[in-house]
């Protein structure tokens, strides 16, 4: 009879402990350990998968061949730019995003944009007929797209070695499982084990592997954090259900720049690349209305111009309200304090509402100056010239601090027709030094 062994597993990160603990030493979460009873056979479950268990002999560093020059493109320029120039042979890529944001659509459009690419699409959430219907809607006509309805990881790996595709797509990592494990698909143990096997396929068989992952309600990729450490690239596909634009953001990239962003727009027939993203956030700007300001933010290496809207109205309550949409509320409170202390504008009896147009979230400190000027514009009910763009971080002393890539931001604003920029002092000696000077320049005769 097999000997029974009792362990405690953290439901958050998968950490194993021989006894119950209140706080997990790995992820610091409380009350996440659950009792798990296993036999000796289950503990030694790590059976080898045919074809990937062999290891190569050690090599000298100068004898190791690199594949950086052998990148291949998806022919989706926004996607290739986020990856750092296309797919690298043997790369292991994870794409996460909320349900319905367009992860599966994006991966299918790779087959449409590059029909010569041999792709093995392993579908665990949809039938082959459903995938064909979506492919027809997107206009995919590739003869090299192979659809494989399977969720057992051993069979997927065997098929991948048999087909030897240029790109292996797994949709999704939470649906695949190993029969050697007793836990359900999507559990911590299953996700960790299957992800490790796909990593071996990518590295030992040199098959570029793209895995789709679910996200939790907090927006993090579901499963253990070790999943993000295993992969070479972590991409986050973001989007607001009330808007059509989508952002593909690289959170981690071993072969290219991190925090790079690609912009898409969702239509009935799929995703369309947006070559000039500023058009999405400036197309509905209003002329001659107080409280509106244009700020230039950076998303990765790309400058974006977005519109900030502020509204200050006399409060009807003892404590004025402070509401921010698309902007950190604590940052708003800080800027209001600086405006009162350093620039002499009091919002003590005003309800303040701040909105970033287009559903965009402004987290770049370079948007501080535009936010302050929009707030004062609404307070004194005087419009800012819509040909003026703002760049600059506001310090607690009321000084305008410089920000990275300021020349690139100013060039982007000029390219879109913004004739004047209010920015911190640059090497050429141009710009403003203090917040009160920026307000006077943006709103002459503001008293």
Buried (B, 14 or more C-beta within 10 A) or exposed (E): EEEEEEBBBBBBBBBEBEEEBEEBEBBEBEEBBEEBEBBEEBEEBEEEBEBBEEEEEEEEEEEEEEEEEEBBBBBBEBBBBBBBBBBBBBBBBBBBBBEEBBBBBBBBBBBBBBBEBBBBBBBBBBEEEBBBEBBEEBEBEBEBBBBBBBBBBBBBBBBBBEBEBBBBBBBBBBBBBBEBBBBEBBBBBBBBBBBBBBBBBBBBBEBBBBBBBBBEEEEEBBBBEBBBEBBBBBBBBBBBEEEBBBBBBBBBBEBBBBBBBBBBBBEEEBBBBBEEBBEBBBEEBEEEBBBBBBBBBBBBEBBBBBBBBBBBEEBEEEEBEBEBEBBEEEBBEBBBEBBEEBBEBEBEEBBBBBBBBBBBBBEBBBBBBBBBBBBBBBBBEBBBBBEBBBBBBBBEEBBBBBBEBBEBBBBBBEEBEBEEBBBBBEEEEEBBEBBBBBBBBBBEEEE
